[in-house]
């Protein structure tokens, strides 16, 4: 039996929850308003309306900063959960409505983007013409943050990640090659032993690039206790130009070799003895993603499209 006193509790709106969640994240009205595309007065009004609806004070406002009240700290978690649930509902509805339509926000690491995006864009254009692909080039940590927050839908990056709640869809393995100046003793050689890395002046990417970490791991596997770095670069193109200038050698993934080494006539490419050091590239998605079946189909199609590249395509179950 249900007993009602005839009164109806007011419900907060999604706009109010979105405004409060943004303020809780940024602790700054101007930054929060910019983040969700709302004017500052409208955002402030929405938060005030939410406080009135809930009957609690969510924020402690001073002239200098904004703080969450104890109640605000508790309810911010609930507000974010509600917004995430609504976002998942909309995503599910869009996926059910028609596969491979709507927006797909793809995050790609910088050491993959220039070399694989042509194949990805061509595949999407030819096979999925109604898919609105939006590409975001960022480093791995930022991409994972974007995937967890819902800002990004799918990632294209080097694995393994070992991150809970993230499912990897392997695409291919590719070897690393050694790029050297023209006068280097290892320039153009084949069958280079990994141990040769122990004595090389190796140039690396800046901190934050997964390729830098992979290169350091390869050096450690070759028996090099440390790899002192005196010169770094923000991208592979700059790195290769430093090699051409005689500052040292570097490791390049095979997919980047053709584009980067043809920029200068002062470079030679050496190849390691088998098994050569390598990396695996994969798609990554949220576990339980509403469009998981689409992402798996896209991965299968991309594997076929990449067979012309100098890579070893990986079976989807690997």
Beta strands, then each sheet from edge to edge (+ up, - down):
strand 1: 59-61
strand 2: 66-68
strand 3: 102-108
strand 4: 131-137
strand 5: 154-159
strand 6: 166-181
strand 7: 204-205
strand 8: 232-233
strand 9: 250-253
strand 10: 267-271
strand 11: 278-286
strand 12: 312-313
sheet 1: 1+ 2-
sheet 2: 4+ 3+ 5+ 11- 6+ 9-
sheet 3: 4+ 3+ 5+ 11- 6+ 10-
sheet 4: 4+ 3+ 5+ 11- 6+ 12-
sheet 5: 7+ 8+
end
